[in-house]
Amino acid sequence: MKTTMAELNVALIVIVCAISTGARAIQNPFTDKFINQINSRQNSWKAGRNFPLHTSNKFIKNLAGTIKDAYLPKLPQMKHGDELIGSLPDNFDPRERWPNCPSLNDIRDQGACASCWAFGAVEAMTDRYCIHSNGTKQFHFSAQDLINCCETCGLGCIRGVHTAAWLYWKQVGLVSGGNYKTNDGCKSYKIPPGLNGTSNAPYFKETVDASQCVTTCDSNDIDYSQNKRHGKNAYSIDYNEDQIKLELFKNGPLEGVMAVYTDFLSYKTGVYNQTQGHILGHHAVKILGWGVENGHKYWLVANSWNQHWGDEGFFKILRGVNHCGIEDSVVAGEPIIV
């Protein structure tokens, strides 16, 4: 039986419509069906609702804003001796080792700004400033200052380069600054937080312009130039599980970059293992420690999507297999304590 051209055209239209319908179905990762599929296909982690059902695609894309860059090979590489490897604990949580550093418990909120590259950096810098002062000094490094003023870092709220952030800290320095509307430090964060949870309140759909570098503090009582603190150095960590563990154990949290898939948006507890969905982009995070849960080795990580996301803002991800690329672009540095 011969098929006419008209029939072929109809068939093609049906196929295209079917593909389009399927594409639309996977564009929303917050449906109960998608979440249930994640939980049915693996048992190492649990998915649940972190975002309203109709969160805008533009907001979701802003959650992963790090550009994997060419700076990493140019950074000096930190290599620790292996004499401590055998004595490292099976589980390491820096909040227990350095209890006088409260920033280790902090979860920040980047809001509708693709600034994770900056947040992962200033969060680790803040922790390290306290750790390297033996818990005697606190300095909350400003994400806003880094987003506004680091011209080599990228495009502020559009996308950025995490390695350049550490070089800027060393070469130029950063001022202090609290979270949104806290008025703490020199320059607090100007982008409103996202609205997580089960409410139907809309997310901020537009990116806030954070491109202007202002070299004055929010308060006249603080001098911008005198408030700056610098890094002694900036370096990468060898793509090696033991080297990353040694750096965490000796010097504190560091910044890594992972590929974010749509299933990760619904992470609640357990050891994340990418299960389904499509890639959204690359996301910078603060890696704190490590451990083992139900036989699964993991990295302990702080996110920057506020404390209502995931496990009170934290998550665990498979360790030792470079899952989602989290182990191949790790950077850090030591602070100059003033």
C-alpha positions as CSV (number, residue, x, y, z in Angstrom):
1,M,0.0,0.0,0.0
2,K,1.5,3.4,-1.1
3,T,1.7,6.3,1.3
4,T,0.9,9.7,-0.1
5,M,2.9,12.8,0.6
6,A,-0.1,14.3,2.5
7,E,-0.2,11.2,4.8
8,L,3.6,11.5,5.4
9,N,3.1,15.2,6.3
10,V,0.4,14.3,8.7
11,A,2.6,11.6,10.3
12,L,5.5,14.0,10.6
13,I,3.2,16.6,12.3
14,V,2.0,13.9,14.8
15,I,5.6,12.9,15.6
16,V,6.7,16.6,16.1
17,C,3.7,17.2,18.3
18,A,4.5,14.1,20.3
19,I,8.1,15.2,20.8
20,S,7.0,18.7,21.7
21,T,4.5,17.4,24.2
22,G,7.2,15.2,25.7
23,A,9.6,18.2,25.9
24,R,7.0,20.3,27.6
25,A,6.5,17.4,30.1
26,I,10.1,17.4,31.2
27,Q,10.5,21.1,31.3
28,N,8.7,21.2,34.6
29,P,10.7,19.1,37.1
30,F,8.5,20.0,40.1
31,T,5.5,17.8,39.3
32,D,4.6,15.0,41.7
33,K,5.1,12.6,38.8
34,F,8.7,13.6,38.2
35,I,9.5,13.5,41.9
36,N,7.9,10.1,42.3
37,Q,9.9,8.8,39.4
38,I,13.2,9.9,41.0
39,N,12.3,8.1,44.2
40,S,11.3,4.9,42.4
41,R,14.5,4.6,40.5
42,Q,17.1,4.7,43.3
43,N,17.4,4.4,47.1
44,S,20.4,6.5,48.0
45,W,18.5,9.8,48.3
46,K,15.0,11.2,48.6
47,A,13.4,13.8,46.4
48,G,10.6,16.2,47.5
49,R,9.2,19.6,46.8
50,N,11.6,22.5,47.3
51,F,10.1,24.9,44.8
52,P,6.5,26.0,43.8
53,L,5.1,24.0,40.9
54,H,5.1,26.9,38.5
55,T,8.5,28.4,39.2
56,S,9.7,30.3,36.1
57,N,12.3,28.7,33.8
58,K,14.3,31.9,33.9
59,F,14.6,31.7,37.7
60,I,15.7,28.0,37.4
61,K,18.4,28.8,34.9
62,N,19.8,31.5,37.2
63,L,20.4,28.8,39.9
64,A,23.4,27.4,38.0
65,G,25.6,30.3,36.9
66,T,29.2,29.2,36.8
67,I,31.3,29.1,33.7
68,K,33.9,26.3,33.6
69,D,37.0,28.3,32.6
70,A,40.6,28.3,31.5
71,Y,42.0,29.8,34.7
72,L,42.2,26.5,36.6
73,P,45.4,25.2,34.9
74,K,47.0,28.6,35.5
75,L,46.5,28.4,39.2
76,P,49.3,26.8,41.3
77,Q,48.2,23.3,42.5
78,M,48.2,22.5,46.2
79,K,49.6,19.0,46.8
80,H,49.7,17.7,50.4
81,G,51.9,15.0,51.6
82,D,50.2,11.6,52.0
83,E,51.4,11.0,55.6
84,L,48.0,11.9,57.1
85,I,45.8,10.0,54.6
86,G,45.7,6.8,56.6
87,S,44.7,8.7,59.8
88,L,41.9,10.7,58.3
89,P,38.5,9.8,59.9
90,D,35.7,8.1,57.9
91,N,33.5,11.1,58.6
92,F,34.5,14.7,58.9
93,D,32.3,17.6,59.7
94,P,34.2,20.9,60.1
95,R,31.4,22.3,62.3
96,E,32.5,19.8,65.0
97,R,36.2,20.5,64.6
98,W,35.9,24.3,64.6
99,P,32.8,25.1,66.7
100,N,33.9,28.7,67.2
101,C,33.3,29.5,63.6
102,P,29.5,30.0,63.2
103,S,29.7,30.7,59.5
104,L,30.2,27.0,58.9
105,N,26.5,26.7,59.7
106,D,25.4,29.5,57.4
107,I,23.3,29.0,54.3
108,R,23.1,32.0,52.0
109,D,20.6,32.8,49.3
110,Q,21.6,34.0,45.8
111,G,18.0,34.8,44.8
112,A,17.3,35.6,41.2
113,C,21.0,36.1,40.3
114,A,23.3,33.6,38.7
115,S,25.9,34.3,41.3
116,C,26.7,30.9,42.7
117,W,30.3,31.4,41.4
118,A,30.6,34.2,43.9
119,F,28.7,32.6,46.8
120,G,30.8,29.4,46.8
121,A,33.9,31.6,47.0
122,V,32.9,34.1,49.7
123,E,31.3,31.4,51.8
124,A,34.6,29.4,51.9
125,M,36.7,32.5,52.4
126,T,34.5,33.5,55.4
127,D,35.0,30.1,57.0
128,R,38.7,30.1,56.3
129,Y,39.2,33.5,57.8
130,C,37.8,32.3,61.1
131,I,39.5,28.9,60.9
132,H,42.9,30.5,60.2
133,S,42.5,32.9,63.1
134,N,41.9,29.9,65.4
135,G,38.3,30.9,65.9
136,T,39.2,34.3,67.2
137,K,38.0,36.5,64.3
138,Q,35.0,36.6,62.1
139,F,34.8,38.4,58.7
140,H,31.7,37.9,56.5
141,F,33.0,38.4,53.0
142,S,30.6,40.3,50.7
143,A,29.2,38.4,47.7
144,Q,27.8,41.8,46.5
145,D,31.3,43.4,46.3
146,L,32.6,40.4,44.3
147,I,29.6,40.4,41.9
148,N,29.8,44.2,41.4
149,C,33.5,44.8,41.1
150,C,35.3,41.8,39.7
151,E,35.5,42.6,36.0
152,T,37.5,39.5,35.2
153,C,35.0,37.2,36.9
154,G,32.3,37.4,34.2
155,L,29.0,39.1,34.0
156,G,27.9,39.4,37.6
157,C,24.3,38.1,37.8
158,I,24.4,36.7,34.4
159,R,27.3,34.1,34.8
160,G,30.7,34.0,36.4
161,V,34.1,32.3,36.8
162,H,34.8,30.8,40.2
163,T,38.6,30.6,39.8
164,A,38.7,34.3,38.9
165,A,36.9,35.1,42.2
166,W,39.8,33.6,44.2
167,L,42.4,35.5,42.2
168,Y,40.5,38.8,42.7
169,W,40.4,38.1,46.5
170,K,44.2,37.7,46.4
171,Q,45.0,40.6,44.1
172,V,42.4,43.2,45.0
173,G,40.6,42.1,48.1
174,L,37.0,42.0,49.2
175,V,35.0,44.0,51.8
176,S,32.6,42.6,54.4
177,G,28.9,42.4,53.9
178,G,25.9,40.6,55.3
179,N,22.9,39.0,53.7
180,Y,19.9,40.8,52.1
181,K,18.6,43.7,54.2
182,T,20.9,42.9,57.2
183,N,23.0,46.1,57.0
184,D,25.9,44.1,58.4
185,G,29.4,45.0,57.3
186,C,30.4,47.3,54.4
187,K,28.2,46.0,51.5
188,S,25.3,43.7,52.1
189,Y,23.6,41.6,49.4
190,K,21.1,43.6,47.3
191,I,19.2,40.8,45.6
192,P,16.0,39.6,47.3
193,P,15.9,35.9,48.4
194,G,14.1,33.2,46.5
195,L,10.8,31.8,47.9
196,N,11.3,28.2,48.6
197,G,8.8,25.8,50.2
198,T,5.4,24.7,49.2
199,S,3.8,28.2,48.8
200,N,2.4,29.3,45.5
201,A,4.0,32.7,45.7
202,P,5.8,33.6,42.4
203,Y,9.5,33.6,42.2
204,F,11.3,36.7,41.0
205,K,11.2,36.3,37.3
206,E,13.8,39.0,36.3
207,T,17.5,39.2,37.1
208,V,18.5,42.1,39.3
209,D,21.1,44.4,37.7
210,A,24.3,44.1,39.8
211,S,26.8,45.4,37.3
212,Q,27.8,48.7,38.9
213,C,30.9,48.7,41.1
214,V,30.4,51.1,44.0
215,T,33.5,51.6,46.1
216,T,31.8,53.0,49.1
217,C,30.1,51.2,52.0
218,D,26.4,51.1,52.8
219,S,27.3,52.9,56.0
220,N,29.4,56.1,56.3
221,D,30.9,54.6,59.5
222,I,32.9,52.0,57.5
223,D,35.7,52.9,55.1
224,Y,35.6,50.8,51.9
225,S,39.4,50.6,51.3
226,Q,40.3,50.0,55.0
227,N,37.6,47.3,55.3
228,K,39.1,45.1,52.6
229,R,40.7,41.8,53.4
230,H,42.9,39.8,51.0
231,G,43.9,36.2,50.3
232,K,47.5,35.2,50.8
233,N,47.2,32.9,47.8
234,A,44.8,31.1,45.5
235,Y,45.3,27.6,44.2
236,S,43.6,24.5,42.8
237,I,43.4,21.1,44.4
238,D,44.6,18.1,42.6
239,Y,41.7,16.1,41.0
240,N,42.1,13.4,43.7
241,E,39.8,12.4,46.5
242,D,42.5,12.1,49.1
243,Q,44.0,15.5,48.2
244,I,40.6,17.1,48.6
245,K,40.1,15.5,51.9
246,L,43.5,16.6,53.2
247,E,42.8,20.2,52.1
248,L,39.5,20.2,53.9
249,F,41.0,18.7,57.0
250,K,43.9,21.1,57.2
251,N,42.5,24.4,55.9
252,G,38.7,24.2,55.9
253,P,35.9,24.5,53.2
254,L,36.7,25.0,49.5
255,E,34.8,25.8,46.3
256,G,33.8,23.2,43.7
257,V,31.7,23.2,40.6
258,M,29.1,20.5,39.7
259,A,26.8,20.0,36.7
260,V,23.2,20.5,37.8
261,Y,20.4,18.3,36.5
262,T,16.7,18.9,37.0
263,D,16.4,16.1,39.5
264,F,18.8,17.8,41.8
265,L,16.3,20.7,42.3
266,S,14.1,18.3,44.3
267,Y,16.9,16.9,46.6
268,K,15.8,16.5,50.2
269,T,18.0,14.0,52.0
270,G,20.5,11.2,51.4
271,V,23.5,10.9,49.1
272,Y,22.7,12.5,45.7
273,N,23.2,10.3,42.7
274,Q,22.0,11.9,39.4
275,T,19.0,9.8,38.3
276,Q,17.0,11.6,35.6
277,G,16.4,14.8,33.9
278,H,18.4,17.2,31.7
279,I,21.3,19.4,32.5
280,L,20.7,23.0,33.5
281,G,24.2,24.3,33.7
282,H,27.2,24.3,36.1
283,H,26.8,25.4,39.8
284,A,29.5,26.5,42.3
285,V,29.1,25.2,45.8
286,K,31.0,25.1,49.1
287,I,32.4,21.7,50.0
288,L,32.7,21.2,53.8
289,G,33.5,17.6,54.6
290,W,32.9,14.0,53.9
291,G,31.4,10.8,55.3
292,V,29.6,7.5,54.6
293,E,25.9,6.9,54.7
294,N,24.2,3.5,54.2
295,G,27.4,2.4,52.4
296,H,27.5,5.4,50.1
297,K,30.6,7.6,50.3
298,Y,29.7,11.3,50.1
299,W,30.9,14.9,50.2
300,L,29.1,17.2,52.6
301,V,28.2,20.4,50.7
302,A,26.5,23.8,51.4
303,N,24.2,25.2,48.7
304,S,23.2,28.8,48.2
305,W,19.4,28.4,47.5
306,N,18.5,29.2,51.2
307,Q,17.9,27.0,54.2
308,H,14.5,25.8,53.0
309,W,16.0,23.9,50.1
310,G,17.3,20.3,50.6
311,D,18.5,19.3,54.0
312,E,18.3,22.7,55.6
313,G,20.3,24.1,52.8
314,F,23.0,21.4,52.8
315,F,23.3,18.2,50.6
316,K,25.4,15.1,50.2
317,I,26.8,13.9,46.9
318,L,28.6,10.8,45.8
319,R,32.3,11.0,46.7
320,G,35.4,9.6,44.9
321,V,33.9,9.2,41.4
322,N,33.8,12.8,40.3
323,H,30.0,12.7,40.2
324,C,28.6,15.5,38.2
325,G,32.2,16.8,37.9
326,I,32.3,18.0,41.5
327,E,35.9,16.9,42.0
328,D,37.7,18.2,38.9
329,S,37.7,22.0,39.4
330,V,38.2,22.5,43.2
331,V,39.8,25.8,44.2
332,A,40.7,27.5,47.5
333,G,43.2,29.9,49.2
334,E,44.5,31.0,52.5
335,P,43.5,34.3,54.0
336,I,45.6,37.1,55.4
337,I,44.4,37.6,59.0
338,V,44.3,41.3,60.0
